[in-house]
Each structure stands twice: as C-alpha cells, then as structure tokens.
Amino acid sequence: MGAVKKIFKPKLPPLPPPPEPAPEPPPAVPEELPEEKKEEITKEMAARERKRRGRKSTILTGPLGIQETEEEALETLLGK
C-alpha cells in the first residue's frame, strides 16, 4: 500500500525561506507647532471638555443605579 500512496501523494517541495523583517522606521521627531495651531488645539480641547461636562451633569445614574437619597429626590420633585 505504500507504493500506491507515493503515486497519489507526491513529495512537497521545500518551503521558501521566510522574508526578512522590514527595517524599523526612524523615531518620529516631534515638530514644534506654531502658536496659532497650539491655541486652536487648546480651544478645541476646552470645547470638548465643556460638552462632556454638560452631558455628564444630566446623567443621574451610575453603575449601581440611582445615586441620590430619597430626600434629594423629594426636593427635586417638589421644586425646591
């Protein structure tokens, strides 16, 4: 049975050698940004933080559910 197996399943050629790893790119040199660009980035970050704070204040629940006591809930419901 060994001879029949050799006929139907020929030997595979050897695998080619693996490709060499690509050389590492040179480290990025931080470029100094102009003052206008720095100010623009600072303003954008401040606007994002304001928006985040605005949404965060409207969320009254946490991972454990409602985080207020019954007294706080009554005061809010009664308009105090």
Buried (B, 14 or more C-beta within 10 A) or exposed (E): EEEEEEEEEEEEEEEEEEEEEEEEEEEEEEEEEEEEEEEEEEEEEEEEEEEEEEEEEEEEEEEEEEEEEEEEEEEEEEEE
